[in-house]
Amino acid sequence: MKFIRIFIGLFTLIMMGFVLSATYAQSAGAEVSVQRPNTDIAVIHFRGGRLVQSTEQYGRWFEKRNNGVINYEFFETASTAQSIELTGPNGQVKLFVDLTNKIIKGQWPGQAPKPIYTITKIEQMVFIQTPGTQPPVVQPPVVAPPVAHPPVVTPPVVNPSAPLPKDLMSATYVGGQFMQVSDVVWEQNTENGEAFHLQVVGYDEHSLYLYDASRHTFVTLEPRAKRSRIAVGGDYLRPFQTLTTVSAEPHTPIPPVPNGTLSQADKLACVQRGGYVERAGMLGAERCTTPFSDGGLVCTDSNQCQGQCRGDLSSEMGASVSGVCQANDNPFGCFSEVVNGQAGPGLCVD
């Protein structure tokens, strides 16, 4: 009888040990998996830059240019397997990432979402399942809902005889002008020969909305108020230029700077094929610069890039280095080409 009691006691202790071990293993596994991000994507590339998810706080994203400069910050506010919604800290600016159609849309106050970038590459996250090393998932800031009954603000009517935004074809300001060059493209010219091209986003009864993807710049032209406003990198709209004349007729272009100026037809063709007009080189002549979709990616040879693989001029010739793919086809500047993982001679092209 005493032997049976001892046997039952030992069996009970062994079974309790199994139960405790199983409970501990389940808790440890849950502790690791709960730290995974909602969206298992590390980088979303587009022409001219990329969206990067923070590795310190999942759900926090940064829009970076190809040179690494942070352009804007976003928080992931909604996501599915096909799309991601990103919201700026102030709740005013949103990005809608369509992973299926490879399109990123932007939305500013007062306008509907519009395509601003085409996705060229998506990099997935690689996880190492080690307990206690996974970063926390960020909780996006709570944005207070808009006031239910905001005060009605009537924009000043300075020039009631001005054309409606949908009929506007030209507008001038001190030191420059905006001109319509097609139904969907406008050109901004300055007295020193700079030229920028902007896509028509839309219009309402007060404003014509324009967007320059090369500068991440959003511009409004308001003919009746005789003013323009600007937002750079997704920031708030702020006053830009006072419009001196507005017209529903084409305006005579500002006389170009003598050194190498492209024709209006060449400028329009440049924008239509995805480029932008700039002055470059020692002579400052106008040229059509075309961005490369892989600009800024790490490389060890030019055959890995659309353009050249360029390294730091400080590297000694023949040293083992890595470089980055050329951002665009502008040939001017100082650089060294990386070939087969080795630094080439330093060059300066003017």
N, C-alpha and C positions, 0 to 999 in steps of 0.2 A: 504493500500500500504506500509506504514511504517512497519507494522507487518511482511509483506512478506520479506522486505529487511533484517530485523533482523534475521528471520528464516534462510534465505539463508546464511547469514554471519556465524551464529553458525554452520550450517551444514558443511560449508567449513573448519572451524577450526577443527572440529572433524575429518574429513577425513584426513587432513594434519597430525594430531596426529597419526592416524593409520599407515600412510605411514612411518613416521619417526621411530615409534616403530618397525615396521617390518624390516626396513633397519638396525637399530642398532642390533637387534637379529641376523640377518644373518652375520654381520661383526664379532660379538663376537664368533659365532660358528666357522667360518672359521679360526679365530685366534688360537683356540685350536687345531683343527684338522690338521693344517699345520705343527705342531710340532711333529707329530707321525713319528717314524723311518721308513725307507724303509723296514727293516726286523724286524718283531715283535718277535724276539727270544732273550731271556736273556742269556742262557748258553747252550753250546753244549759240552757234556761230551765225553771223550774217555779214553781208558786205560792209566793211568799215568797222566792225566791232563784234561784241559777243555779250551774252547774258551769262553770268557765272553765279552758281549757287554757293553761298558761304559754307565752308567746312567747319566753321566755328558755331554757327547757328543754322540748322537746316530750315528752309523756308524764307531765308533772307537772301535776296538776289542783288547783284550789282550789274549795271550796264557799263561795260568798259569799251574804250576805243582800242584799236589795234596796238597802240603804243602803251597800253596798260593803264591809261588815265581813267579813273572812275568818273563816268558821266552822270549817273543818277543811281538812286537806291530804291528798291522795291521790296514789298513783302507779299508772299504767296497767300492770297485770300480765298482761292478756290482752285481745284484741280481735278481732272479725270485722266483716263488713259489717253485721251485725244487732245486735251487742251489744258492750259494753265492760265489763271487770271492773276496778274500782279498789280499791286496798288502802291502808289507812292506814299511816303510818311504822312503827307497832309491830306490824303484821301481824294485829291483833285485829279491826279493823273493816273491813268490805268494802261496796262499793256495786256493784250489778249494773244496768247501764243497758241496758234493752231498747229499742232504737231502732225496732223494728217495731211493738210494742204501746204505745210511748210511756209506759213505766213505769220508775221507778227503785226498786229494792229495796235494803233495808239489812239487814246481818247483824251482830249483836253476839255476843260469846262466850256460849255456852249457849242460843242460839236459832236457829231456821231463818230463811232470808231472808224478808222480808215487804215488801209494797209500802208505800213511805212518800211518794213524790211521783209526780205525773202530769206528763209532759213537755208543755209548752205551745208550745215553739218551739226549733228547732235552727238555729244559725248555722254555716255552713261557713267554712273558712279560705280566704283569698285569697292566692295565692303570687306573688311577684315573683322570677323566676328570675335572680338576680344572683349569680355565684360569690363565695363567701366571706362572704355576709351571712346565710345560713340558720342558725338556732340549732341547737345539738346536740340529739340525741335522748337524753333522760334514761334512765339505767339505774336501775330501781327498786332500793331497798335490799334486800339479801339478808336474808330473815327466817329465823332459825334454826328448824328443825323442832321440834315439841313433843317433850318428853321421852317416851321410849317407855313408861315405867312411872312415871307421876306418883304421888306419894303420895295415898292415899285420905283425903279430908277429909270427915268427917261433921259436918254442920251441927248446932249445939247445939239440943237439943230442950228448949225452955223450957216449952212449954205443949202437952203431948201430946194434950190433949183439944180443942185448937183445931180448927176446921173445915179441911178440905182446901182448897187454893187454888181448885179448880174450884167449890167450894160457897160460897166467901167472898162476902158481900154488903156488908159495911161494916167499916171499920177506923178507929180514932181515934188521935190523937197529941196531945201538948200543943200547943194552938194551932190545931188543925184536924182534918179527917177526910176519908176517902175513902168514897164511896158508889156502889153500882151503880145506874145509872139505866136501863139496858137490858142485853140480853145481850152487846152489843158496846161499850158506852160506860160509863165511870165518871166521876164528878165529884169533884174535890178542892176543898173549901171551907175557908176560913180565918176566924178570928174577926173580921178587919177587913173581911170582905165580898168578898174575892177569890174567884173561881170559875174553875177550869180543867177542861177536858174531855180525857179520855184514851181512846184506842181500845184495846180488848183485843187483844193480840198472840197470847197463848197462855198455857199454864200447864204445870207439871210437878208432881211430888209435893211440892216445897218452895215454889214461887213462882208468883204470878200476875204476868204481864208486861203492862205498860201503856205506851202511847206517846202523847205530846202533840206533834202535828206543828207547832202554832203556836209552841212554845218549843223544838223540836228536842230534846225531853227524853224519856228512857226511864226508867221506874220499875218496880221490883219490890216486891210486897207478899208478905212471908213470915210467914204467920200463926203457925206453930208456933215459929219463932224470935222472934216478936214484934218484927220489925224491917222496915225498908224500905231500899232502896238506889236510887241515882239516877245516871244518866249523861247529861251535857249535851253536845250537839254531837258525838256519836260518841265521847266520851272513855270511859275505864274506869269501871265501876261503883264507887261509893264509898258509905259509910254515909250515910243520909238521916235518917229519923225513927224513933224507938223507938215501936212500936205499943202503946198502953195497953190497948185492947180490940179484939178481933176477933170477928166474929159471922157466922153464916150467916143472920141475920135483918136486915131493913132497919133502919137506925139513924135516930133522930130528928135531922133536920138542925139544924145550928147556927143559932140565931136570926139572921135577916138584918139587915144594917145598914138602918135605916129608909128612907134616901133611895133611892127607885127601884130595886126588886129585881125581876128577871124571875121568872116562875113556873118550876117544874121542867119543865113541858110546853114553854114557850117556849125554855128553855135546850137541851132535847133537840132541838127542831126546828131551832134555830140550828146545832148541831153537825152534824146530818144533812144540812143544805144547804151545808156546807163552811165555816161561820163559827166564831167563838169568842166567848165572853162576856168582857167587860172592863168596868171602871168608867172613865168618861171625862168630861171637862168639869169645870167649876167645882163642880158639885153632886155629882160622883162617882157618878152613877146608872149602873146596869148597862145595857148595850146589847149587841146582837149585831153584831159587826164582821165584815164579809165581805172577805177579801183579793181584790185584783184580779190576774189572771194576768199583766198587762203592767206591774205595779208596778216602778218603777225604770228603765224604758226611757227613753232620751233622746227628747224631743219638742219641738215648736215651737208646738203648739196643742192645746187640749183635745179637738178632734175626732179626734185620733190616739190617744186613751187611753180606757179604760173609765171612769175617773174624770176628774179635772182634770189638766192639765199645769201643774205648780207650779214656780216659780222661787225664787231666793234673794231674801230681803227686802232685802239690801244693794244690789240693782240699782235704778237710778233708773227711775222710771216712764217708759215709752216707749222705754227703751233696747233695742237689739237683743240678745236673749238666747235661750238654749235652756233647757229645764227637764227634769224627769223626771216620768213618769206617777205619779199618786197610788198609794200602796201598798195602801190599803184604803178603805172607805167611811166611816171615822171622820171626821166633819166638823170636829173640834176641833183647835186649834193656830194658829200664825202662819205665813202664807205669802202669796205673790203669784201670781196666775194668769198664765200666759204665753198670749197671744192673738196669732196671726199673727206669731210670732217676736218679740213685744215684751212687756216686763214691764208687768204691770198694777199697780194700787195695792196696797200692803201691807194685809193683813187679819189680825186676830186673833179667832178664834171661841172663846168659852168656854161 
